[in-house]
Amino acid sequence: MIDFRPSEAQQIVVATAREYLRQRCPIELAQRLALDPSDETNAEAATLWRGMAELGWPGLLIPSDLGGSDGSLLDVTLLVEEMGYAALPGPYVQSAVVATTLLLASTDPGQRKRLLDPLATGDRIATLALVEESGTFDLDTVALASRHARLTGRKLFVKDAHIADDLLVVVRKGAEHSVLVLPAGRRGISLTPLETISGERLFAVTFDDVQVRADDWLATGRAAVETALMAGALARTAEMVGAAQRILELTVEHAKTRVQGGRPIGAHQAIQHACADLVRDVDCARGLLRVAAWRTSEGLPTGTDIAMAKAYAGAACLAVARRGHQIFGAISYCEEHPMHLFHKRIQAASVDFGDAALHLETVARAIGLDS
């Protein structure tokens, strides 16, 4: 039997995160950040990121000799679950999880130190540019390639590119995949904001005859990109679980206090059964998340575990959001109420780093059902 209870150190991380986010990122701020892209809001987001950096969160996955905390993906999932609970906006998953995992795979020690040191302190932010016109996270669909040391093409759904210092661009290099680490401000790179329902900042990044230098190539290949994508899928799963937990708590509290017909609606057995369904879905999603995170931290094969956790959480957490709306009624659909934001964040996370169909294909292959 595996004991998934957090260690004492992990409990401190969770408690610190819950209190910091309660004070610095109340739900009113999260809603404002999602709805208002003004300069004032951006300043608030920057202040929030700086506070997170002071707590050491951006360097959680980075080794201590590179300025980090020697943490594991299990530690990260516990932290990101709290971020999902608070509907925290920002580049944490992209920079501190996905980009960091990818950069850690570099076989060049000098390159690792140069790139990871400022990420660990939060002084630089990096984001992954992978998806192209197909709209999928399947690496086999990547077609962008550098020709004659120049790059021309487009990447879609690049998160937080407007505040990123570095773009990690997945490209074809012959028959293989490789990664370019390009400064976001390099001549020929332009951003076009994309409309989202979740309030997350996504961009189309256009490369117009961008110069590619020899030291822009990351010393790694396809396997490292796949590992980074799995880390991203795991982190986004944790985000969904955290958001679903918050919906569960909001809904149960509403069922206890909303009086109709002279008594709380939670006194009705139908509402009690619905709330029990919420608990089941959240706990099952969290259980699959913990198994996948633990196996990853132990260095065990995890592709299928992460795929199962991501696919299940996408469906289960969306079911939690929808049932929560039914119990709340009309008020939860208003922008003034926080329920809609958690619902939208779950919806966005469910398709990020691969939707259920992509991950279920991984599960199918693992049990011999591939065609």
VEXMI-396272 format. One record per residue (C-alpha): residue in three letters; z, x, y. Coordinates in pm, whole numbers, plus 50000, padded with zeros to 5 digits. Each point is the difference from the previous one (the first is absolute). Layout:
ALAZXY...
% end
This chain:
MET500005000050000ILE499015013550342ASP502444995650288PHE497984992650313ARG502994997150229PRO499515022750303SER501935032650003GLU502665005950263ALA497525019450215GLN497424972449965GLN502584973750095ILE500685019650318VAL496285000750080VAL499734962449946ALA503114991950202THR498925022750284ALA496514984750002ARG501324964349997GLU502345006750293TYR497485020450202LEU497294973849960ARG502444971750075GLN500885016450331ARG496675015850101CYS497474976349844PRO501324964350012ILE497514974049889GLU499244990750363LEU498725035450063ALA497975000049678GLN498354967450107ARG499275013750346LEU498525032049858ALA497784979349773LEU498744977450275ASP499865022050310PRO497995032650004SER500975007850361ASP501095034350120GLU503604988450023THR499984989949636ASN498425032949899ALA502815018250181GLU502534979949803ALA498235008749676ALA499995036950093THR503734998850071LEU500584983449665TRP497975027349823ARG501945027650177GLY503284985049883MET498704999049644ALA498975036450031GLU503505009450116LEU501334984249681GLY497625021849796TRP497984971649851PRO496505014950057GLY501015030949802LEU501644982049709LEU497295009949749ILE499495035250137PRO501745030249839SER502865016050194ASP498115032950041LEU497444980550204GLY502584982350213GLY500484969349782SER502764984349792ASP498875005649639GLY499944962549941SER498154980649732LEU497754969649996LEU502974980149871ASP501865009350320VAL496944990050202THR499674965949833LEU503634991950077LEU499425009450364VAL496694981550032GLU501534969049845GLU502374999450297MET497035004350234GLY498324970049839TYR503254980450037ALA499885007150376ALA496204995050034LEU499935035050150PRO496625009150150GLY498625035250021PRO498425028549806TYR502805008849758VAL498214991949674GLN496725015350111SER501465032150143ALA503275006649819VAL498884987649657VAL496224999949952ALA498955028950224THR503045020549903THR499354995149628LEU496395010650049LEU500885030750206LEU502665010749750ALA497205003049744SER498265027550196THR499775032049800ASP500055020850320PRO503655008250094GLY499065008650358GLN498184967250039ARG502944980449862LYS502455016250241ARG497754996250303LEU499364963149934LEU503304988249854ASP502495016450235PRO499164977350297LEU499724969449773ALA503545005949872THR501404998950353GLY497864970550105ASP498305020950269ARG496614992649846ILE498654968949830ALA497244999749741THR498074971149849LEU497554996049713ALA496374990450063LEU498544988849667VAL498494965149993GLU496314995750082GLU497614970650017SER500944987449653GLY503504992150128THR501625012949680PHE502405028349921ASP497925009849697LEU499225037150045ASP496654996249827THR498734980250300VAL500525029050242ALA496625011850130LEU500775018250327ALA499135037049975SER499925030150228ARG496515014450040HIS499315033350166ALA503615001450127ARG499604966650183LEU501414965749919THR498334967050086GLY501104966149872ARG502834975050013LYS503354992249838LEU501624965750012PHE503564986350006VAL501535033050112LYS503584991350085ASP501645012350323ALA497065022650081HIS500744994950371ILE503265019749974ALA498995024249723ASP499655036950078ASP498085007249680LEU497554980149791LEU499865007449627VAL496414990649926VAL498954995749636VAL496405011549954ARG497515009449734LYS499495037149945GLY497165002749757ALA500954979549696GLU503725002950076HIS502414985250252SER501725020650266VAL502074994750312LEU499415010850359VAL502975003550235LEU498504992550341PRO501844998550334ALA499684964350123GLY498905012250342ARG497045020749881ARG496734993750178GLY497914973249832ILE502904979849854SER500424965050144LEU502204970449912THR499274962849998PRO503014976949954LEU499734973749728GLU501574965750018THR502864994149755ILE502314971049921SER503015022049928GLY500245017750336GLU499345033549832ARG497645023150190LEU496805005949800PHE496915017950127ALA496445007949913VAL499605037550050THR496495011950082PHE498935036349953ASP497015008450216ASP498715034549910VAL503575013749982GLN500345037449949VAL501615009849670ARG501625034349994ALA500835020849696ASP503764995650044ASP499674961950023TRP499594997249623LEU503204991849814ALA500455021649694THR500154971049754GLY497844974649819ARG499694965049855ALA503165001049789ALA502115006050311VAL498354970950181GLU500734977249704THR503655011350001ALA500264992750373LEU498494965549952MET502544992349726ALA502815011250232GLY498624976950268ALA499764971049756LEU503615005849893ALA501225001250360ARG498124968450095THR501514983049694ALA503455009350129GLU499054985750338MET499014966949838VAL503264998449804GLY502035006350315ALA498154972850191ALA500404975649710GLN503735007449988ARG500284991450370ILE498084967549944LEU502354991649711GLU503065005050217LEU498574980650294THR499024971249771VAL503324997649819GLU501865000450332HIS497734972350128ALA500594979449686LYS503755003050057THR499974990250366ARG497084975750042VAL501504965349977GLN497804970349914GLY501144965949885GLY503595009550066ARG500195031149784PRO498505035249979ILE496565000649839GLY501345026849763ALA502124973149835HIS496834985749850GLN499175013349656ALA496315004250081ILE500835024150284GLN502475018649777HIS497305004649736ALA497565012350265CYS502545025450126ALA500625011649643ASP496255006349969LEU500185022050310VAL502805020849846ARG498045003949676ASP496855011650175VAL501785024850227ASP502125014749719CYS497075003749760ALA497875016850266ARG502875023450085GLY500545008149632LEU496395010849948LEU500175019850325ARG503135018649888VAL498505008949662ALA496825013650159ALA501925019450267TRP502415014849746ARG497235011049766THR498155015950291SER503115018750113GLU500555012249643GLY496465013749980LEU498944975349731PRO496544983549981THR500144971150244GLY496494986950070THR500444968549793ASP503584994050119ILE498995001750366ALA497004977749934MET502204973849829ALA502585001250280LYS497404996950276ALA498034972049834TYR503104980049908ALA501735004350336GLY496884989350185ALA499984966549821ALA503774995149970CYS500885008850359LEU497234977950135ALA501394971949785VAL503425006350157ALA498504997350349ARG498134968049921ARG502974983249836GLY502195010950290HIS497654982450240GLN500244968449792ILE503795000350013PHE500115007450374GLY497314975650099ALA497975001250321ILE502295022850204SER499235030249780TYR496304998350090CYS500745005150371GLU499595034850145GLU503494997450146HIS501414999649646PRO500045032949803MET498814985149670HIS496325002250088LEU500275037450075PHE501545008249661HIS497354978449831LYS497195018250181ARG501465034349924ILE500184991349631GLN496414987750011ALA498855032550161ALA501995022249765SER498684981649694VAL496455012650065ASP500855034350143PHE499445029149758GLY498294976449759ASP500254962749949ALA501224982849683ALA496535000149842LEU499675037850035HIS503465006749858LEU499614975049716GLU496885019449898THR502255030449961VAL502404980149782ALA497114986049794ARG498635034849931ALA503475012349902ILE500304973449728GLY496435003449881LEU498464969450160ASP497375018450207SER496464988349938
% end
